[in-house]
Amino acid sequence: MRPFYRLVLRDNASTMLSYRHSFHAGNHADVLKHFVLVQVLRYFNQKDKPYWYIDTHAGAGCFQLDSTHAQKTAEFETGISRLWSQAGLPPALADYLDQVKAANSGDRLRHYPGSPMIALQLLRPDDRLRLFELHSTDYKLLCNNLHDAGRRAAIKQSDGFLDLKSVLPPQPRRGLTLIDPSYEDKRDYVRVVAALKEAQSRFPTGTTIIWYPLLQRGDTRQMPEKLKKAAPDWLNVALSVKAPAEDGFGMHGSGLFIVNPPWTLADTLRDTLPALTALLAQDDKASFSLEASPA
């Protein structure tokens, strides 16, 4: 069965922003982020009451791995490609891989679904997507890739940091927010903390997932501690795929800070992270950590 979306990837990126996730699609950070996202969405689906999925930095929605952008860095080769043909994966990883395979036809890995596409695949008819993307080219691609979502998806070309307050609290009083900036702008570290505080003040019972890179920079190491002070109930998971570079440059892993996590998530992570770390390891320094808020 052919995937239901159409994908047109152009090289005339807007000068508004330089970051394009198409260079990094399907990398180790995407694997961690989306494996956890699938588990949280599955938990939300256990209750009949509808909910909203909110994405502040939605991106293009889906990515073509044989495109010039993806092939230039080929980061997917040390990410999703390592899971693609694996048998006997832990159930949570197998579930995530099924979502990636749903965006591909046949046995070849050609497309990688971003967070909005994964959410669309798992949301039920009464659930809704509220998506923000500032980059003009990615916004057009996002609208094209999610054209079959119809009225379930509201897509806006805007700064998700600023517009998050416009969708909180969601009308059904159930919601999951993903805050996933590129951190290309150092101000993103401050804006992420401010966004979490805003979300907590407007919708304290909502679930929020914040992605962050593992870098040698001080603001990266300090941000999780600042996030812990902004919410009473959280999980903090980090996965390092290699030793930090001696020159201090480059991302050696990534983390997720999850506010109001499903009560089942910590056990799922404990059961799954050893296998995921082994699969994604780029050297013998690969490791993971998992912290939870005090009881």
Secondary structure, 3 states (H helix, E strand, C coil): CCCCCCCCCCCCCCCCCCCCHHHCCCCHHHHHHHHHHHHHHHHHCCCCCCCEEEECCCCCCEEECCCHHHHHHCHHHHCCHHHHCCCCCCHHHHHHHHHHHHCCCCCCCCEEECHHHHHHHHCCCCCEEEEECCCHHHHHHHHHHCHHHHHHEEEECCCHHHHHHHHCCCCCCCEEEEECCCCCCCHHHHHHHHHHHHHHHHCCCCEEEEEEEECCCHHHHHHHHHHHCCCCCEEEEEEECCCCCCCCCCCCEEEEEEECCCCCHHHHHHHHHHHHHHHHCCCCCCEEEEEECCC
